[in-house]
């Protein structure tokens, strides 16, 4: 549907609310949440096994510190990669705007 009321004649799409109207987005959201939950479950299961089997950590304290250090390193890596992605986006925007000004 197109709503032309109060837009000065310009057509704009009408926003549809509800699950029936947006079932594709809802299905995608459920699927993504299932994958994220699965990854978190795998991480919680496999990281202690990696610590005890691969690195031969025998005590619970050593395995717990391994899990904590893994989480800290993962958080720092995500922070740095997010900042790099944001910088890349900014450079892309700057390059696009320079090209638009020259044409």
C-alpha positions in Angstrom: 0.0 0.0 0.0 1.1 3.6 -0.6 0.1 6.4 1.6 -0.1 9.8 -0.1 -1.9 11.7 2.7 0.0 14.7 4.2 3.0 14.1 2.0 2.4 16.7 -0.6 1.6 14.1 -3.3 4.8 12.1 -2.7 4.2 8.4 -2.3 5.8 6.6 0.6 5.3 3.1 1.8 2.9 2.5 4.6 4.4 0.8 7.7 2.7 -2.5 8.5 2.7 -3.7 12.1 2.1 -7.2 13.4 3.5 -10.7 13.0 1.4 -11.6 9.9 2.7 -8.6 8.0 6.3 -9.1 9.1 6.7 -12.9 9.4 9.9 -12.9 7.3 11.7 -10.5 9.6 10.4 -12.4 12.7 11.5 -15.7 11.3 15.0 -14.3 10.6 15.1 -12.9 14.1 14.2 -16.3 15.6 16.8 -18.1 13.4 19.6 -15.6 14.3 18.7 -16.0 18.0 18.9 -19.8 17.7 22.3 -19.6 16.1 23.6 -17.2 18.7 22.3 -19.3 21.5 23.9 -22.4 19.9 27.2 -20.6 19.7 27.1 -19.5 23.3 26.2 -23.0 24.4 29.1 -24.5 22.3 31.5 -21.9 23.8 30.5 -22.7 27.4 30.9 -26.4 26.7 34.1 -26.4 24.6 36.3 -23.8 26.3 36.5 -25.8 29.6 37.3 -28.9 27.6 40.0 -27.2 25.6 41.5 -25.9 28.9 41.5 -29.3 30.5 42.3 -31.6 27.6 44.5 -29.5 25.3 46.4 -27.4 27.9 46.2 -30.1 30.6 44.7 -27.8 33.2 43.7 -30.1 36.1 42.2 -27.8 38.8 38.9 -26.0 38.6 40.6 -22.7 39.4 42.9 -23.1 36.4 40.1 -23.9 34.1 38.0 -21.0 35.4 40.9 -18.6 34.9 41.4 -20.0 31.4 37.7 -19.3 30.7 37.9 -15.7 32.1 41.1 -15.0 30.1 39.4 -16.3 27.0 36.5 -14.0 27.6 38.6 -11.0 28.2 40.7 -11.5 25.1 37.5 -12.1 23.0 36.0 -8.9 24.4 39.1 -6.8 23.6 39.3 -8.4 20.1 35.6 -7.5 19.5 36.2 -4.0 20.7 39.2 -3.4 18.4 37.5 -5.0 15.4 34.4 -2.9 16.0 36.5 0.3 16.1 38.3 -0.7 12.9 35.0 -1.5 11.2 33.7 2.0 12.2 36.8 3.6 10.9 36.4 1.7 7.6 32.8 2.9 7.4 33.9 6.5 8.0 36.6 6.3 5.3 34.0 4.7 2.9 31.6 7.6 3.6 34.4 10.2 3.1 35.5 8.7 -0.2 31.9 8.5 -1.5 31.3 12.1 -0.6 34.5 13.3 -2.3 33.6 11.4 -5.4 30.1 12.9 -5.4 31.5 16.4 -5.1 33.8 16.0 -8.0 31.1 14.7 -10.4 
